[in-house]
Amino acid sequence: MRIARFTTGEDPQYGIVQEKDGRDMVYGITGDPLYTEIRPTGTILPLEDVRLLAPVIPRSKVVCVGRNYAAHAAELGNEVPEQALYFLKPNTAVVGPGDPVVLPAYSQEVSLEAELAVVIKRMSKDLTPEQVPEHVLGYTCANDLTARDAQAAENQWFRAKAFDTSCPIGPWIETDLDPASLGISSAVDGEVAQDGTTADMLRDVSALVAEISAVVTLLPGDLVLTGTPAGVRAVEPGSSVDITIEGIGTLSNPIVRR
């Protein structure tokens, strides 16, 4: 099931995206699927007639993992850490499909990072890996944009990772998906940058979420970003970035500087 958040120019609402007669349609549902039973409102719209929004706004946080693909760690001259490397993005970093990524004034080198994002369904603390699937609503595409020059200049990654619009997600949440071996890629203006698979993760989704839940309580709507494959590259103002994950779809965002 593909759960989308969208607007037609009025208040945002949720819907289920399904194909009908060869055309993607959005079927409106009541409330927020994280907290209420999914019930149809009777609204049915062609997908091209709505504006998709970020499919979830994290209630509290986005937890990210660094260097979870060995080849990516190597391309930046880093060793794979013995202990998983975690950092946070605030929910103010989250934007949706088609929203502009605004490059921060303090950085001249911002890189894309295609990532599989896990959407948490219920409060999660001290989970075992076996318990994780029942705490996951689904998966979406994410771009962990990184001010690479700021990252290199400081031990803390706040300036590098937390800037507004640095975490586009979308186009929707896919609830019926096995994340073990999915193609994951990025492209800039149609030119492929990354082309990998989630099978190359050093720690899989269940291991990551369980380990994170031992440190912090994950709340409904929180996101866990699972790392990026090799091939990261800088993006320039005026370009467009596509993040594509097998079984989910493509997230596209323009890059701007103001």
C-alpha positions as CSV (number, residue, x, y, z in Angstrom):
1,M,0.0,0.0,0.0
2,R,1.3,3.5,-0.9
3,I,0.3,6.1,1.6
4,A,0.7,9.7,0.4
5,R,0.1,13.1,1.9
6,F,-1.1,15.6,-0.5
7,T,-2.9,18.9,-1.1
8,T,-5.2,20.3,-3.8
9,G,-4.6,23.8,-2.5
10,E,-6.4,23.4,0.7
11,D,-5.5,21.7,4.0
12,P,-3.2,18.7,3.6
13,Q,-4.8,15.2,3.7
14,Y,-3.7,11.6,3.4
15,G,-4.6,9.2,0.6
16,I,-3.8,5.8,-0.8
17,V,-2.2,5.8,-4.3
18,Q,-3.5,3.0,-6.5
19,E,-3.6,2.3,-10.2
20,K,-7.0,2.2,-11.9
21,D,-7.3,1.5,-15.6
22,G,-3.6,2.2,-16.1
23,R,-3.7,5.5,-14.3
24,D,-2.5,6.3,-10.8
25,M,-5.3,7.7,-8.6
26,V,-5.3,9.1,-5.1
27,Y,-8.1,7.8,-2.8
28,G,-8.6,10.2,0.2
29,I,-8.7,8.7,3.7
30,T,-9.7,10.2,7.0
31,G,-7.2,11.4,9.6
32,D,-3.6,10.3,10.0
33,P,-2.8,6.6,9.3
34,L,-0.3,6.6,12.1
35,Y,-3.0,7.2,14.7
36,T,-6.4,6.4,13.1
37,E,-7.9,3.5,11.2
38,I,-7.8,4.0,7.4
39,R,-11.2,4.9,6.1
40,P,-12.0,6.3,2.7
41,T,-13.5,9.8,2.4
42,G,-14.9,9.2,-1.0
43,T,-12.5,11.6,-2.6
44,I,-10.8,10.2,-5.7
45,L,-8.4,12.2,-7.7
46,P,-5.8,11.6,-10.5
47,L,-2.3,11.7,-9.1
48,E,-1.3,14.4,-11.5
49,D,-4.0,16.7,-10.2
50,V,-2.6,16.8,-6.6
51,R,0.6,18.2,-5.1
52,L,2.4,15.5,-3.1
53,L,3.8,16.6,0.3
54,A,6.4,15.0,2.6
55,P,4.5,11.8,3.4
56,V,5.2,12.2,7.1
57,I,6.5,15.1,9.3
58,P,8.5,13.4,12.1
59,R,7.0,13.9,15.5
60,S,10.5,14.5,17.0
61,K,13.5,13.4,15.0
62,V,15.2,11.9,12.0
63,V,17.9,9.4,13.1
64,C,20.6,8.8,10.5
65,V,23.5,6.3,10.3
66,G,26.8,7.2,8.7
67,R,29.1,4.9,6.8
68,N,26.7,1.9,6.6
69,Y,28.0,1.0,3.1
70,A,31.7,0.1,3.0
71,A,32.2,1.5,-0.5
72,H,30.8,4.9,0.5
73,A,33.1,5.0,3.6
74,A,36.0,4.2,1.4
75,E,35.3,6.8,-1.3
76,L,35.5,9.6,1.4
77,G,38.7,8.1,2.8
78,N,37.0,6.8,6.0
79,E,37.2,3.5,7.8
80,V,34.1,1.5,8.6
81,P,33.4,2.2,12.3
82,E,33.3,-0.8,14.7
83,Q,30.3,0.9,16.4
84,A,27.5,2.3,14.2
85,L,27.8,6.1,13.7
86,Y,24.5,7.9,14.4
87,F,23.5,11.5,14.1
88,L,20.2,13.5,14.1
89,K,18.4,15.8,11.7
90,P,15.6,18.0,13.0
91,N,12.1,17.7,11.6
92,T,12.7,21.2,10.1
93,A,15.0,19.6,7.7
94,V,12.2,17.6,6.1
95,V,10.6,18.7,2.8
96,G,8.6,16.8,0.2
97,P,8.6,15.9,-3.5
98,G,9.2,18.9,-5.7
99,D,10.2,21.2,-2.8
100,P,13.4,23.2,-3.4
101,V,16.5,22.2,-1.5
102,V,18.1,25.5,-0.4
103,L,21.8,25.4,-0.2
104,P,23.1,27.0,3.0
105,A,25.1,30.2,2.6
106,Y,28.0,28.9,4.6
107,S,28.7,25.9,2.3
108,Q,30.1,25.7,-1.2
109,E,30.0,21.9,-1.4
110,V,26.7,20.2,-0.7
111,S,26.5,16.5,-1.7
112,L,23.5,14.3,-2.3
113,E,23.1,11.0,-0.5
114,A,20.3,8.5,-1.6
115,E,18.9,6.6,1.4
116,L,16.2,4.2,2.3
117,A,14.1,5.8,5.1
118,V,12.2,3.7,7.7
119,V,9.0,5.2,9.0
120,I,8.3,4.2,12.6
121,K,4.7,3.2,13.4
122,R,4.6,3.0,17.2
123,M,6.6,4.0,20.2
124,S,9.7,1.9,20.2
125,K,12.2,1.3,23.0
126,D,14.7,-1.4,23.6
127,L,13.5,-3.6,20.7
128,T,15.1,-6.8,19.6
129,P,15.8,-7.1,15.8
130,E,12.9,-9.6,15.7
131,Q,10.5,-7.0,17.1
132,V,11.4,-4.3,14.6
133,P,9.0,-5.2,11.7
134,E,5.9,-4.8,13.8
135,H,7.0,-1.3,14.7
136,V,7.6,-0.1,11.1
137,L,4.8,1.5,9.1
138,G,6.8,1.4,5.8
139,Y,9.5,2.9,3.8
140,T,10.2,5.9,1.6
141,C,13.0,7.6,-0.4
142,A,15.2,10.1,1.3
143,N,18.1,12.4,0.4
144,D,20.5,13.1,3.2
145,L,22.0,16.3,1.8
146,T,25.4,17.1,3.4
147,A,27.4,20.3,3.5
148,R,30.7,18.3,2.9
149,D,33.0,21.3,3.5
150,A,31.4,21.9,6.9
151,Q,31.5,18.2,7.7
152,A,35.2,18.2,7.1
153,A,35.9,21.3,9.2
154,E,34.2,20.2,12.4
155,N,34.0,17.1,14.6
156,Q,30.2,17.7,15.1
157,W,28.0,17.5,12.1
158,F,25.2,19.9,13.0
159,R,26.0,22.5,10.3
160,A,26.8,19.8,7.8
161,K,23.6,17.8,8.2
162,A,20.9,19.7,10.0
163,F,20.2,22.7,7.7
164,D,16.7,23.5,6.6
165,T,15.5,21.4,3.5
166,S,18.4,18.9,4.0
167,C,16.1,15.9,4.2
168,P,13.7,15.6,1.3
169,I,11.5,12.5,1.6
170,G,8.8,10.9,-0.6
171,P,7.0,10.4,-2.8
172,W,4.9,8.2,-0.5
173,I,5.3,5.5,2.2
174,E,5.3,2.0,0.8
175,T,4.0,-0.4,3.5
176,D,4.4,-3.7,1.6
177,L,8.2,-4.0,1.1
178,D,11.1,-6.2,2.0
179,P,14.1,-3.8,2.4
180,A,16.7,-6.5,2.3
181,S,17.8,-6.2,-1.4
182,L,16.5,-3.1,-3.2
183,G,18.1,-1.1,-5.9
184,I,18.9,2.4,-4.8
185,S,20.2,5.2,-7.0
186,S,20.5,8.9,-7.5
187,A,20.8,11.1,-10.5
188,V,21.5,14.8,-11.2
189,D,19.8,16.2,-14.2
190,G,19.3,12.6,-15.4
191,E,22.9,11.7,-15.0
192,V,23.4,8.7,-12.7
193,A,25.5,9.3,-9.6
194,Q,24.8,6.4,-7.3
195,D,23.7,2.9,-8.3
196,G,23.7,0.5,-5.4
197,T,21.6,-2.0,-3.5
198,T,20.4,-2.2,0.1
199,A,21.9,-5.7,0.3
200,D,25.3,-3.9,0.8
201,M,24.3,-2.4,4.1
202,L,26.7,-3.3,6.9
203,R,23.8,-3.3,9.4
204,D,20.3,-4.1,8.1
205,V,17.1,-2.3,8.9
206,S,16.2,-4.5,11.9
207,A,19.7,-4.2,13.4
208,L,19.7,-0.4,13.0
209,V,16.3,0.2,14.5
210,A,16.9,-2.1,17.4
211,E,20.2,-0.5,18.2
212,I,18.8,3.0,17.9
213,S,15.9,2.1,20.2
214,A,18.4,1.1,22.9
215,V,19.6,4.7,22.9
216,V,16.4,6.8,22.3
217,T,12.7,6.2,22.3
218,L,11.5,6.3,18.7
219,L,8.0,7.9,18.3
220,P,5.3,7.4,15.7
221,G,6.4,9.2,12.5
222,D,10.1,9.3,13.4
223,L,12.4,8.4,10.5
224,V,15.5,6.2,10.4
225,L,17.8,6.9,7.5
226,T,19.9,3.8,6.7
227,G,23.0,5.1,5.0
228,T,24.0,5.7,1.4
229,P,25.9,3.7,-1.3
230,A,29.0,4.9,-3.1
231,G,28.8,7.6,-5.8
232,V,27.9,10.7,-3.8
233,R,28.6,13.9,-5.6
234,A,28.1,17.7,-5.2
235,V,25.0,19.4,-6.5
236,E,24.8,22.8,-8.0
237,P,22.0,25.5,-8.0
238,G,19.7,25.0,-10.9
239,S,20.1,21.3,-11.0
240,S,17.5,18.6,-10.2
241,V,18.1,15.5,-8.1
242,D,16.3,12.2,-8.4
243,I,16.4,9.5,-5.7
244,T,15.0,6.2,-6.9
245,I,14.4,3.1,-4.7
246,E,13.1,-0.2,-6.2
247,G,9.6,-0.9,-5.0
248,I,8.9,2.7,-3.8
249,G,9.5,5.1,-6.7
250,T,11.3,8.4,-7.4
251,L,11.8,11.5,-5.2
252,S,12.7,14.6,-7.2
253,N,13.8,18.0,-5.9
254,P,15.3,21.1,-7.5
255,I,18.4,22.7,-6.0
256,V,18.5,26.5,-5.4
257,R,20.7,29.1,-3.7
258,R,19.1,32.2,-2.2
